[in-house]
């Protein structure tokens, strides 16, 4: 939807997991859905309870990296 394919492909590359899968460290699961109720933000992802919209592949990966850094801090 509205360029979502490119963002999805970028997330697949970054996470090294296909839709429906979970990363080896169990930090992220990647799911595709038809609707998050935020069409005006499409394409959009939700991480935890936060929405990121009007994505480009770079913006999708940048949003993901914020949570990757947070997860690493919590491990320490």
Phi and psi restraints in degrees (range 20) as a CNS / XPLOR table:
assign (resid 1 and name C) (resid 2 and name N)
       (resid 2 and name CA) (resid 2 and name C) 1.0 42.9 20.0 2
assign (resid 2 and name N) (resid 2 and name CA)
       (resid 2 and name C) (resid 3 and name N) 1.0 46.7 20.0 2
assign (resid 2 and name C) (resid 3 and name N)
       (resid 3 and name CA) (resid 3 and name C) 1.0 90.5 20.0 2
assign (resid 3 and name N) (resid 3 and name CA)
       (resid 3 and name C) (resid 4 and name N) 1.0 8.1 20.0 2
assign (resid 3 and name C) (resid 4 and name N)
       (resid 4 and name CA) (resid 4 and name C) 1.0 -66.0 20.0 2
assign (resid 4 and name N) (resid 4 and name CA)
       (resid 4 and name C) (resid 5 and name N) 1.0 -26.2 20.0 2
assign (resid 4 and name C) (resid 5 and name N)
       (resid 5 and name CA) (resid 5 and name C) 1.0 -60.7 20.0 2
assign (resid 5 and name N) (resid 5 and name CA)
       (resid 5 and name C) (resid 6 and name N) 1.0 -43.3 20.0 2
assign (resid 5 and name C) (resid 6 and name N)
       (resid 6 and name CA) (resid 6 and name C) 1.0 -63.7 20.0 2
assign (resid 6 and name N) (resid 6 and name CA)
       (resid 6 and name C) (resid 7 and name N) 1.0 -40.7 20.0 2
assign (resid 6 and name C) (resid 7 and name N)
       (resid 7 and name CA) (resid 7 and name C) 1.0 -66.4 20.0 2
assign (resid 7 and name N) (resid 7 and name CA)
       (resid 7 and name C) (resid 8 and name N) 1.0 -41.2 20.0 2
assign (resid 7 and name C) (resid 8 and name N)
       (resid 8 and name CA) (resid 8 and name C) 1.0 -61.5 20.0 2
assign (resid 8 and name N) (resid 8 and name CA)
       (resid 8 and name C) (resid 9 and name N) 1.0 -44.8 20.0 2
assign (resid 8 and name C) (resid 9 and name N)
       (resid 9 and name CA) (resid 9 and name C) 1.0 -62.1 20.0 2
assign (resid 9 and name N) (resid 9 and name CA)
       (resid 9 and name C) (resid 10 and name N) 1.0 -38.1 20.0 2
assign (resid 9 and name C) (resid 10 and name N)
       (resid 10 and name CA) (resid 10 and name C) 1.0 -65.1 20.0 2
assign (resid 10 and name N) (resid 10 and name CA)
       (resid 10 and name C) (resid 11 and name N) 1.0 -40.4 20.0 2
assign (resid 10 and name C) (resid 11 and name N)
       (resid 11 and name CA) (resid 11 and name C) 1.0 -67.8 20.0 2
assign (resid 11 and name N) (resid 11 and name CA)
       (resid 11 and name C) (resid 12 and name N) 1.0 -38.7 20.0 2
assign (resid 11 and name C) (resid 12 and name N)
       (resid 12 and name CA) (resid 12 and name C) 1.0 -59.8 20.0 2
assign (resid 12 and name N) (resid 12 and name CA)
       (resid 12 and name C) (resid 13 and name N) 1.0 -45.0 20.0 2
assign (resid 12 and name C) (resid 13 and name N)
       (resid 13 and name CA) (resid 13 and name C) 1.0 -64.6 20.0 2
assign (resid 13 and name N) (resid 13 and name CA)
       (resid 13 and name C) (resid 14 and name N) 1.0 -44.0 20.0 2
assign (resid 13 and name C) (resid 14 and name N)
       (resid 14 and name CA) (resid 14 and name C) 1.0 -67.3 20.0 2
assign (resid 14 and name N) (resid 14 and name CA)
       (resid 14 and name C) (resid 15 and name N) 1.0 -43.2 20.0 2
assign (resid 14 and name C) (resid 15 and name N)
       (resid 15 and name CA) (resid 15 and name C) 1.0 -84.4 20.0 2
assign (resid 15 and name N) (resid 15 and name CA)
       (resid 15 and name C) (resid 16 and name N) 1.0 -19.6 20.0 2
assign (resid 15 and name C) (resid 16 and name N)
       (resid 16 and name CA) (resid 16 and name C) 1.0 58.4 20.0 2
assign (resid 16 and name N) (resid 16 and name CA)
       (resid 16 and name C) (resid 17 and name N) 1.0 45.2 20.0 2
assign (resid 16 and name C) (resid 17 and name N)
       (resid 17 and name CA) (resid 17 and name C) 1.0 -148.4 20.0 2
assign (resid 17 and name N) (resid 17 and name CA)
       (resid 17 and name C) (resid 18 and name N) 1.0 145.6 20.0 2
assign (resid 17 and name C) (resid 18 and name N)
       (resid 18 and name CA) (resid 18 and name C) 1.0 -87.8 20.0 2
assign (resid 18 and name N) (resid 18 and name CA)
       (resid 18 and name C) (resid 19 and name N) 1.0 159.6 20.0 2
assign (resid 18 and name C) (resid 19 and name N)
       (resid 19 and name CA) (resid 19 and name C) 1.0 -53.5 20.0 2
assign (resid 19 and name N) (resid 19 and name CA)
       (resid 19 and name C) (resid 20 and name N) 1.0 136.7 20.0 2
assign (resid 19 and name C) (resid 20 and name N)
       (resid 20 and name CA) (resid 20 and name C) 1.0 94.1 20.0 2
assign (resid 20 and name N) (resid 20 and name CA)
       (resid 20 and name C) (resid 21 and name N) 1.0 -7.9 20.0 2
assign (resid 20 and name C) (resid 21 and name N)
       (resid 21 and name CA) (resid 21 and name C) 1.0 -104.1 20.0 2
assign (resid 21 and name N) (resid 21 and name CA)
       (resid 21 and name C) (resid 22 and name N) 1.0 171.1 20.0 2
assign (resid 21 and name C) (resid 22 and name N)
       (resid 22 and name CA) (resid 22 and name C) 1.0 -127.9 20.0 2
assign (resid 22 and name N) (resid 22 and name CA)
       (resid 22 and name C) (resid 23 and name N) 1.0 142.6 20.0 2
assign (resid 22 and name C) (resid 23 and name N)
       (resid 23 and name CA) (resid 23 and name C) 1.0 -63.6 20.0 2
assign (resid 23 and name N) (resid 23 and name CA)
       (resid 23 and name C) (resid 24 and name N) 1.0 155.8 20.0 2
assign (resid 23 and name C) (resid 24 and name N)
       (resid 24 and name CA) (resid 24 and name C) 1.0 -57.9 20.0 2
assign (resid 24 and name N) (resid 24 and name CA)
       (resid 24 and name C) (resid 25 and name N) 1.0 -31.5 20.0 2
assign (resid 24 and name C) (resid 25 and name N)
       (resid 25 and name CA) (resid 25 and name C) 1.0 -87.7 20.0 2
assign (resid 25 and name N) (resid 25 and name CA)
       (resid 25 and name C) (resid 26 and name N) 1.0 4.2 20.0 2
assign (resid 25 and name C) (resid 26 and name N)
       (resid 26 and name CA) (resid 26 and name C) 1.0 64.4 20.0 2
assign (resid 26 and name N) (resid 26 and name CA)
       (resid 26 and name C) (resid 27 and name N) 1.0 19.8 20.0 2
assign (resid 26 and name C) (resid 27 and name N)
       (resid 27 and name CA) (resid 27 and name C) 1.0 -80.7 20.0 2
assign (resid 27 and name N) (resid 27 and name CA)
       (resid 27 and name C) (resid 28 and name N) 1.0 -39.1 20.0 2
assign (resid 27 and name C) (resid 28 and name N)
       (resid 28 and name CA) (resid 28 and name C) 1.0 -129.4 20.0 2
assign (resid 28 and name N) (resid 28 and name CA)
       (resid 28 and name C) (resid 29 and name N) 1.0 142.6 20.0 2
assign (resid 28 and name C) (resid 29 and name N)
       (resid 29 and name CA) (resid 29 and name C) 1.0 -117.8 20.0 2
assign (resid 29 and name N) (resid 29 and name CA)
       (resid 29 and name C) (resid 30 and name N) 1.0 143.3 20.0 2
assign (resid 29 and name C) (resid 30 and name N)
       (resid 30 and name CA) (resid 30 and name C) 1.0 -114.3 20.0 2
assign (resid 30 and name N) (resid 30 and name CA)
       (resid 30 and name C) (resid 31 and name N) 1.0 115.2 20.0 2
assign (resid 30 and name C) (resid 31 and name N)
       (resid 31 and name CA) (resid 31 and name C) 1.0 -125.0 20.0 2
assign (resid 31 and name N) (resid 31 and name CA)
       (resid 31 and name C) (resid 32 and name N) 1.0 146.1 20.0 2
assign (resid 31 and name C) (resid 32 and name N)
       (resid 32 and name CA) (resid 32 and name C) 1.0 -108.7 20.0 2
assign (resid 32 and name N) (resid 32 and name CA)
       (resid 32 and name C) (resid 33 and name N) 1.0 141.6 20.0 2
assign (resid 32 and name C) (resid 33 and name N)
       (resid 33 and name CA) (resid 33 and name C) 1.0 -134.1 20.0 2
assign (resid 33 and name N) (resid 33 and name CA)
       (resid 33 and name C) (resid 34 and name N) 1.0 158.0 20.0 2
assign (resid 33 and name C) (resid 34 and name N)
       (resid 34 and name CA) (resid 34 and name C) 1.0 -76.9 20.0 2
assign (resid 34 and name N) (resid 34 and name CA)
       (resid 34 and name C) (resid 35 and name N) 1.0 -30.3 20.0 2
assign (resid 34 and name C) (resid 35 and name N)
       (resid 35 and name CA) (resid 35 and name C) 1.0 -154.9 20.0 2
assign (resid 35 and name N) (resid 35 and name CA)
       (resid 35 and name C) (resid 36 and name N) 1.0 136.0 20.0 2
assign (resid 35 and name C) (resid 36 and name N)
       (resid 36 and name CA) (resid 36 and name C) 1.0 -112.9 20.0 2
assign (resid 36 and name N) (resid 36 and name CA)
       (resid 36 and name C) (resid 37 and name N) 1.0 5.7 20.0 2
assign (resid 36 and name C) (resid 37 and name N)
       (resid 37 and name CA) (resid 37 and name C) 1.0 75.4 20.0 2
assign (resid 37 and name N) (resid 37 and name CA)
       (resid 37 and name C) (resid 38 and name N) 1.0 23.3 20.0 2
assign (resid 37 and name C) (resid 38 and name N)
       (resid 38 and name CA) (resid 38 and name C) 1.0 -133.5 20.0 2
assign (resid 38 and name N) (resid 38 and name CA)
       (resid 38 and name C) (resid 39 and name N) 1.0 48.5 20.0 2
assign (resid 38 and name C) (resid 39 and name N)
       (resid 39 and name CA) (resid 39 and name C) 1.0 -54.6 20.0 2
assign (resid 39 and name N) (resid 39 and name CA)
       (resid 39 and name C) (resid 40 and name N) 1.0 -33.6 20.0 2
assign (resid 39 and name C) (resid 40 and name N)
       (resid 40 and name CA) (resid 40 and name C) 1.0 -66.3 20.0 2
assign (resid 40 and name N) (resid 40 and name CA)
       (resid 40 and name C) (resid 41 and name N) 1.0 -15.2 20.0 2
assign (resid 40 and name C) (resid 41 and name N)
       (resid 41 and name CA) (resid 41 and name C) 1.0 -101.3 20.0 2
assign (resid 41 and name N) (resid 41 and name CA)
       (resid 41 and name C) (resid 42 and name N) 1.0 -0.7 20.0 2
assign (resid 41 and name C) (resid 42 and name N)
       (resid 42 and name CA) (resid 42 and name C) 1.0 -57.3 20.0 2
assign (resid 42 and name N) (resid 42 and name CA)
       (resid 42 and name C) (resid 43 and name N) 1.0 144.3 20.0 2
assign (resid 42 and name C) (resid 43 and name N)
       (resid 43 and name CA) (resid 43 and name C) 1.0 -73.0 20.0 2
assign (resid 43 and name N) (resid 43 and name CA)
       (resid 43 and name C) (resid 44 and name N) 1.0 149.3 20.0 2
assign (resid 43 and name C) (resid 44 and name N)
       (resid 44 and name CA) (resid 44 and name C) 1.0 -135.9 20.0 2
assign (resid 44 and name N) (resid 44 and name CA)
       (resid 44 and name C) (resid 45 and name N) 1.0 148.4 20.0 2
assign (resid 44 and name C) (resid 45 and name N)
       (resid 45 and name CA) (resid 45 and name C) 1.0 -125.9 20.0 2
assign (resid 45 and name N) (resid 45 and name CA)
       (resid 45 and name C) (resid 46 and name N) 1.0 157.9 20.0 2
assign (resid 45 and name C) (resid 46 and name N)
       (resid 46 and name CA) (resid 46 and name C) 1.0 -124.5 20.0 2
assign (resid 46 and name N) (resid 46 and name CA)
       (resid 46 and name C) (resid 47 and name N) 1.0 126.7 20.0 2
assign (resid 46 and name C) (resid 47 and name N)
       (resid 47 and name CA) (resid 47 and name C) 1.0 -122.6 20.0 2
assign (resid 47 and name N) (resid 47 and name CA)
       (resid 47 and name C) (resid 48 and name N) 1.0 125.2 20.0 2
assign (resid 47 and name C) (resid 48 and name N)
       (resid 48 and name CA) (resid 48 and name C) 1.0 55.4 20.0 2
assign (resid 48 and name N) (resid 48 and name CA)
       (resid 48 and name C) (resid 49 and name N) 1.0 -119.0 20.0 2
assign (resid 48 and name C) (resid 49 and name N)
       (resid 49 and name CA) (resid 49 and name C) 1.0 -114.2 20.0 2
assign (resid 49 and name N) (resid 49 and name CA)
       (resid 49 and name C) (resid 50 and name N) 1.0 18.0 20.0 2
assign (resid 49 and name C) (resid 50 and name N)
       (resid 50 and name CA) (resid 50 and name C) 1.0 -104.1 20.0 2
assign (resid 50 and name N) (resid 50 and name CA)
       (resid 50 and name C) (resid 51 and name N) 1.0 136.0 20.0 2
assign (resid 50 and name C) (resid 51 and name N)
       (resid 51 and name CA) (resid 51 and name C) 1.0 -101.4 20.0 2
assign (resid 51 and name N) (resid 51 and name CA)
       (resid 51 and name C) (resid 52 and name N) 1.0 141.5 20.0 2
assign (resid 51 and name C) (resid 52 and name N)
       (resid 52 and name CA) (resid 52 and name C) 1.0 -129.1 20.0 2
assign (resid 52 and name N) (resid 52 and name CA)
       (resid 52 and name C) (resid 53 and name N) 1.0 119.2 20.0 2
assign (resid 52 and name C) (resid 53 and name N)
       (resid 53 and name CA) (resid 53 and name C) 1.0 -119.5 20.0 2
assign (resid 53 and name N) (resid 53 and name CA)
       (resid 53 and name C) (resid 54 and name N) 1.0 176.7 20.0 2
assign (resid 53 and name C) (resid 54 and name N)
       (resid 54 and name CA) (resid 54 and name C) 1.0 50.3 20.0 2
assign (resid 54 and name N) (resid 54 and name CA)
       (resid 54 and name C) (resid 55 and name N) 1.0 48.7 20.0 2
assign (resid 54 and name C) (resid 55 and name N)
       (resid 55 and name CA) (resid 55 and name C) 1.0 -74.7 20.0 2
assign (resid 55 and name N) (resid 55 and name CA)
       (resid 55 and name C) (resid 56 and name N) 1.0 149.9 20.0 2
assign (resid 55 and name C) (resid 56 and name N)
       (resid 56 and name CA) (resid 56 and name C) 1.0 -117.8 20.0 2
assign (resid 56 and name N) (resid 56 and name CA)
       (resid 56 and name C) (resid 57 and name N) 1.0 166.0 20.0 2
assign (resid 56 and name C) (resid 57 and name N)
       (resid 57 and name CA) (resid 57 and name C) 1.0 -54.5 20.0 2
assign (resid 57 and name N) (resid 57 and name CA)
       (resid 57 and name C) (resid 58 and name N) 1.0 -41.0 20.0 2
assign (resid 57 and name C) (resid 58 and name N)
       (resid 58 and name CA) (resid 58 and name C) 1.0 -65.6 20.0 2
assign (resid 58 and name N) (resid 58 and name CA)
       (resid 58 and name C) (resid 59 and name N) 1.0 -44.4 20.0 2
assign (resid 58 and name C) (resid 59 and name N)
       (resid 59 and name CA) (resid 59 and name C) 1.0 -64.3 20.0 2
assign (resid 59 and name N) (resid 59 and name CA)
       (resid 59 and name C) (resid 60 and name N) 1.0 -35.0 20.0 2
assign (resid 59 and name C) (resid 60 and name N)
       (resid 60 and name CA) (resid 60 and name C) 1.0 -64.3 20.0 2
assign (resid 60 and name N) (resid 60 and name CA)
       (resid 60 and name C) (resid 61 and name N) 1.0 -46.8 20.0 2
assign (resid 60 and name C) (resid 61 and name N)
       (resid 61 and name CA) (resid 61 and name C) 1.0 -67.4 20.0 2
assign (resid 61 and name N) (resid 61 and name CA)
       (resid 61 and name C) (resid 62 and name N) 1.0 -39.6 20.0 2
assign (resid 61 and name C) (resid 62 and name N)
       (resid 62 and name CA) (resid 62 and name C) 1.0 -60.2 20.0 2
assign (resid 62 and name N) (resid 62 and name CA)
       (resid 62 and name C) (resid 63 and name N) 1.0 -42.7 20.0 2
assign (resid 62 and name C) (resid 63 and name N)
       (resid 63 and name CA) (resid 63 and name C) 1.0 -62.0 20.0 2
assign (resid 63 and name N) (resid 63 and name CA)
       (resid 63 and name C) (resid 64 and name N) 1.0 -43.2 20.0 2
assign (resid 63 and name C) (resid 64 and name N)
       (resid 64 and name CA) (resid 64 and name C) 1.0 -62.5 20.0 2
assign (resid 64 and name N) (resid 64 and name CA)
       (resid 64 and name C) (resid 65 and name N) 1.0 -39.2 20.0 2
assign (resid 64 and name C) (resid 65 and name N)
       (resid 65 and name CA) (resid 65 and name C) 1.0 -64.0 20.0 2
assign (resid 65 and name N) (resid 65 and name CA)
       (resid 65 and name C) (resid 66 and name N) 1.0 -30.2 20.0 2
assign (resid 65 and name C) (resid 66 and name N)
       (resid 66 and name CA) (resid 66 and name C) 1.0 -61.0 20.0 2
assign (resid 66 and name N) (resid 66 and name CA)
       (resid 66 and name C) (resid 67 and name N) 1.0 -38.8 20.0 2
assign (resid 66 and name C) (resid 67 and name N)
       (resid 67 and name CA) (resid 67 and name C) 1.0 -79.0 20.0 2
assign (resid 67 and name N) (resid 67 and name CA)
       (resid 67 and name C) (resid 68 and name N) 1.0 -30.3 20.0 2
assign (resid 67 and name C) (resid 68 and name N)
       (resid 68 and name CA) (resid 68 and name C) 1.0 -63.7 20.0 2
assign (resid 68 and name N) (resid 68 and name CA)
       (resid 68 and name C) (resid 69 and name N) 1.0 -43.7 20.0 2
assign (resid 68 and name C) (resid 69 and name N)
       (resid 69 and name CA) (resid 69 and name C) 1.0 -64.9 20.0 2
assign (resid 69 and name N) (resid 69 and name CA)
       (resid 69 and name C) (resid 70 and name N) 1.0 -41.4 20.0 2
assign (resid 69 and name C) (resid 70 and name N)
       (resid 70 and name CA) (resid 70 and name C) 1.0 -62.7 20.0 2
assign (resid 70 and name N) (resid 70 and name CA)
       (resid 70 and name C) (resid 71 and name N) 1.0 -42.6 20.0 2
assign (resid 70 and name C) (resid 71 and name N)
       (resid 71 and name CA) (resid 71 and name C) 1.0 -64.2 20.0 2
assign (resid 71 and name N) (resid 71 and name CA)
       (resid 71 and name C) (resid 72 and name N) 1.0 -39.0 20.0 2
assign (resid 71 and name C) (resid 72 and name N)
       (resid 72 and name CA) (resid 72 and name C) 1.0 -66.0 20.0 2
assign (resid 72 and name N) (resid 72 and name CA)
       (resid 72 and name C) (resid 73 and name N) 1.0 -38.8 20.0 2
assign (resid 72 and name C) (resid 73 and name N)
       (resid 73 and name CA) (resid 73 and name C) 1.0 -64.3 20.0 2
assign (resid 73 and name N) (resid 73 and name CA)
       (resid 73 and name C) (resid 74 and name N) 1.0 -38.6 20.0 2
assign (resid 73 and name C) (resid 74 and name N)
       (resid 74 and name CA) (resid 74 and name C) 1.0 -70.6 20.0 2
assign (resid 74 and name N) (resid 74 and name CA)
       (resid 74 and name C) (resid 75 and name N) 1.0 -22.9 20.0 2
assign (resid 74 and name C) (resid 75 and name N)
       (resid 75 and name CA) (resid 75 and name C) 1.0 -70.3 20.0 2
assign (resid 75 and name N) (resid 75 and name CA)
       (resid 75 and name C) (resid 76 and name N) 1.0 -28.7 20.0 2
